[in-house]
Amino acid sequence: MNVKDIAKQARRSAAELAAAPTERKNQALKLMGEKLSERAGEVLSANEEDLCRAEGDGLEQKLVARLRFGEDKISSRVRCLEKIAALEDPVGQTFAAGRRPNGLEVARVRVPLGVILMIYEARPHVTVNAGAFCLKSGNAAILRGGSEARQCNEMLGALWRESLTEAGLPEDAVQVVSGSHEEIGELLTLDEYVDLVIPRGGKGLIRSIAEKSRIPVIKHFEGVCHVYIDDGADVARAIEIAIDSKCLMPEVCNAMETVLVAEGASGAMGDIVEAFSRHGVTVRGCERTRELAEGVEPADEDDWRTEYLDTVVSIRVVGDVADAIEHINKYGSHHTDSIVTDSESRARRFLAGVDSGVVLVNASTMFCDGESLGMGAEIGISTDKLHARGPMGLEELTTYKFAIRGDGHVMGNWNG
């Protein structure tokens, strides 16, 4: 693996992609979908090799589950490719246009970021999603999946090359690589060729990349997400939202980890705890919670900061919406937080006060999701404030430049 050559090839491809017509990019996406369907057997076989090796190496079962790329996941990726192809191309979009008092016409035009490096664990489906998002937004992609998914990712990389070539685009526009940690470390220093790094994986992986990279990194370290049940909220609705936020997919970063209950709603604590217990969730609670309901384990200070990614939830009783906001901003990860309330004024206060990428009113934290939010899917989630925040779609993979039109405008007087 010649790291610099890979980066240079990506840079050359990015220049060509930036000017590529939407129809050609969509054609490559369509071809990738067709090849993924037609050659699903080869993809499944490659994935099976990865699974056998991973299980033989003693990989954790939750990682083995993420590694699995079966027929259902292949079919869902084909549908995802179709959705991304149907999305509006952000490249070339004009916004914030207007005429200045001096007659200059000023607008901003969306342009690709350039070269995007994705580093991720397991999850072969990311190789499809990330390649598609980068391609549609006019960016070249360097995709480095985990070594545990090498066979499957190499197969998917071959399908990307074929699809790009047949669509008349550079085959190096999507490069799937499998270099060593040292080689990836070198790649993270090549800021003259690579414009952005997006890591997806555990906190350790993301922190390591952020510390080593000379290239800007879009990241979130963890998802300590909350549901706050406000005074006077409909209890049945609140419980349904809290259960969905925790139990639908407890292993994902937007799963709720802490329920905050207003003192005025604490009379429903027994019902709240019973609902979690019925769904197999271990409940840890503050002293007030344990006074109000049975079967609750003690929670300590660390619980309020913990991303369980499991069927465990912590519950704390707070005074009111102001206390809930204070707790979330102190202990949360600025990822996704929700309020259940019948009060429009308290909903507005929560929306304004919680410092997170996604803030919801009367809705599950599961809706922090690119597909649910009209993005087709998402390439990642950011808890940063620059350059993107929350789920990242096509627009978040672009920047802009000013396009200015004059009519002989000059600043100075050059005619004496």
N, C-alpha and C positions, 0 to 999 in steps of 0.2 A: 504494500500500500504506500504509494508516493503521495503523501498528504498534500504537498504544495501543488502537485499536478491536478489532484482532485479539485482543490479550491480554485485553481486557474480555469479549469474546464467549466466549473460552475459559473464563474464570473463571465466567461465568454457566452455561455448559454443564457445567462440573465439578460445580457444586452440584446440578444435576439428575441427572447420572450417578451421583453418590455414593449416591443413593437408588433408582436404577433396579433393577428385579428382574432376576435372572440370565437369566430366559427372554427378556426383551426384548433384552438385550445379545447373547445367543446368536442371536436372530433376525436382528439386524443383521449378525452375522458370517456367518450362512448366506446372507443376501441378497447380501452382498459376494462370496461365493464363486460364487453363481449368476450374478451380473452379470459377474464376471471371466471365467467360462466362456462365457457367451452373447455377450459383446462382445469376445472375445479378438482378433478381427480389427481392431477400432478401436485396441485397446491396442498390437498389433503394428505397426500403421501409425504410431502416434505414436512408438513406440520407434525405428522405422526412420528417421523424420525426425531424431530426436536423434542416431542413429548416423551418418547422412550428414553432419550438421553437425559432429559431433565429429571425424570423419575429415578433413573439409575444413579444420578448424581445427588439425589436426596433433596431436590429443590422443594421449598415449602409448597404445600398443597394449594394455597391461595394464589401463588405465582403460577403453578401448573395450570390452574383454572384460567388465569388470564392469558396464558400461552396458547390455549386451545383455540383453533381456528377451524371450526366445523362447518358443515353445510349451511346451517342457519346464519352463521356469521358471514360466510361468503355471500349468501343471498342478500343480507342486509347491507354489505359493502357495495354490491352492484346497485342496489336502490339508492344508496348514498351518492354514488357517482352520478346517477341520473339526476338527483336533486341538485347537486353542485353545478352540473352542466346547465340546469334550468335557471339558476340564480343569475341575477344581473351582474354583468362584469363591472367591477369598480374602476378598472383602469380607464383613464380618460374622462371620468365623470367630473363635471365642473360644479363648484359650489361657492357660496359666499361671493357671488359676482355683483359688481356694481360700477357705476361711473363716479369718479372723483370730481370735486368742484372744478379742477383744472382741465377736465375733459378726458383724463386717462381712464381707460376701461381696465379694471382690475378684477381678476378671478383667481381662484385656487383650483388646481387640477390634480386629481388623484394619480399617483404613479407608484409602481412597485417599489418595495424596499430594496430588492436586489437578490442577494443570496441568503437563504435561511438554512441554518444547521439545526436539525432536530436530533436530540439524544433521548432515548426512551428505553424502558424495561419491558420485557415480554411483549405482549399486545401486538401481534402481527397486523391487526386491523389498522393500527396507526400508520403503517407503511402505505396503505391505500389512502386513508383520509388525508394525511399530511401531504403526500404527493399531489393529491387532487386539489387541495386548498392552495398550495403554493403555485401550482400550474395555472389555475383559473385566475389568480391574482397577479400573474405575470412574473413570479419569482422562481428562480432556480432553487432546487432543494437538495441538500445533502442529508440523508437519513441514516442514522446509526442506531439500529435497534439492539436489544440485548443479545449477548452471545447465545443465550438459551433458545433464541428464535432464528438462529442463523440460516438454517436450510430453507425455512419458509420465506424469510425475508429475501434471500437470494433469488428464489423463484419469483417472488413478486417484483423484485427489481428487474428481472429479465422481461417480465410482462410490460413493465413501464417503458423499458427501452424500445421494445417492439412497437408499442402503441405510439410513442412519440415519433419514431422514425416513419411509421406509416402515415402519420398525420402531417409530415413535413416539418417537424420541429426537431431541435437538436436532441439527440438521445441522452446527452449528459444533463438535460434539464432536471431530471430526477435521478440522482445517484444514490444507490443503496450500498453502504459500506459496512465493513465489519472489522475495523482496525483495533489494535490493542489499546489499552488505557494510555500508554505513552504516546501513541500516534494521535489519539483523540485529544490528548493534552496539547500536542503540537498544533492541531487544527484550531483549538481554542485561542491560539495566539495570532492567527492569520487575519487580523482585522483589516488588512488592505484588500482582502478578497471576500470575506464573509461579513454580512451586515447585521445579523441577528441570530441569537441562539435561543431555542425554546426547548428546555428539558421537560420530560414528563416521567414521573416516577416517585420514589420515596424521598423523604426529606433529606436523607444523607446524600443521595445522588444530586439533587438540586443544589444543595449547599456546596458540594464539592465543585460542581461546574461553575457556580457563581464566583467562587473564590479563585478559580484558575483562569477564568476567561478574561481576555482583553477586549472581547466583543460584548456589546450590550446583551443582557440576558433577561428574557421575560420569564417570570417565575411566580410560583406560590409554594411555600414550604409545607403548609398543611391547611386543613379545613376544620377549624373549630367553629362549627356553625350552631346557631341558636334558633329556637322558637320561643317567643315571649307571649304568654297568655294574659291578656289584659283584664282589668277589672270590668266585669259585666259582659265579657265575651260569651258567645254561645258555646257552652261546654262541649256539646256533641261535635260541633264543627272543629273546635280547638283540638279535641282528642284525635279526630280523624286526620287533621293536618299534621299533628305531632307524630302520629304513628306512621303516616306515609313518609314523612321526612326522615325518620329513623330506620324503618323496617323494609322499605321497598328495595333499597340497595345499600345496606349498612357499610359496605366496603369502599364506597366512593367518597371523593373529597367534599361533595356538597351534602352528604348525609348529616343530619342534625346530631350533635353530641350533647347539648345541654338544653333543658327546658327551664325557662324562667317563668314563674307563676306570681302574678300580683297578689298581695295579701288579700285584696278584695275578692279574688277568685279562688282562694286557697281552700274554700269549702268543698271544691270539686277534687281535691287531691286524692282522696281514696279512689275515685273513678279513674283518674289519670294513671295512678300507679297500677291499678288492676288491669287496665287496658294494655299497658306495656308488658306486664307479667303474662297476660294471656297470649301475647305474641312472642313469648320466649326471651324477653329483654330483661337483663339484670338492671335493677334500679339502685343508684346511689344518690343519697340526698343529704341536704343540710339538716341541722338539728330541728328546725321548724317542720321540714318535710317529714321527718321521722316521727314527730309528734302527731302529725295529721294522718299518717297511713302506716300500715303494717307491711313487713316484708321488705323494708328499705335498708340497704347497707349504708354505713356512714361514708360521706364524701369528705375529702380534705381539700386543701388549697390546690393541690396538683390536679385534681379532677376537673376543675374549672378551665384548666389549660390543656386538657388531654384530648387528642384526636383518637378515639377508640378504634374506628374503622371496624366495628364489631357490634354485636347485639348487647351493648352496654350503654346506659344513658345516665346522666347526672341531672338532678332536679334541685333548683334553689328557689326559695320564696323571696321576693323583693317587694319593696314598698309600692312602687308605681312605675310608670313608663320612664321617668327620669332615672330611677335606679336601674332599670333594665338596660337603658342606653349606656349608663356608666359601666355596668358589668360587661357588656358586650365589647365596648371599646377598650376596656382594660384587659380582658382575658381572651377575647376572640382573635381570629387570624385575618380579619378584614376580607373574608371570603363571601359568605352568604348568610343572611339573617332575616327572620320573618316575625311579624307581629300578627296576632289574631285579636281583632278588636271590632266593636260596633261603633267606636267613636272616630269620626272623621278627623277631629282636631288632634287626637292622640296618634292616629295613623300618620298624619302630616308631620307631627313632632318626631316620630320614630324614623320616618324617611329622611328627614333633615338631619337628625342627630347621630344616626348610626354610620360609622365610617367604614363601610364595606363596599366591595365591588358590586354586589347584588343585594338589594334590600326589597323584601316583599311584604305585601299586606294581604292577609287572609288567603295565603297560598303556601303550598309546600316548598321546602328548599330544593326539592327535586327539579323545580322549574329553572334552576340555574343550569341550563342545558342549551347548547347551540341549536339543536333541532327545534326545541320548544320555542325558542326565541326568534325563529325565522332565519337562522344562519345556515340551514342545511345540515350542519353538524358543527363541530368546533375543533380547532387545531390545538387548543389549550385554554387554560384559565389563568388569568393574571390577578394577583393581589397587589401588584405595583400600581403606581399612579402615572408613570410614564413608561412606555408610550401607549399602552392599552390597559384596560381594567375590566375584569369580569371575563365571561366567555369571549373567545376571539374567533371571529369569522373572517370573511374576505376583506372587508373594509379595514380591519385591524392589521392586515398584512400589506397595507399600502401606507404611503405618506403623501405629501402633496408638494407641489411647487407653485409659485405665483406665476401666472400668465398675464402679462401687461401689454395692452395695445395703446399706442399713441398716434399722433398725427403730426410728426415733426417736433414733438415736445423736447425741450431742453431746459436745464435748470438755470443756466446763466444767460447773460445777454452778450452775444458774440458779434453784434452788429454795431458796436460802438455806442 
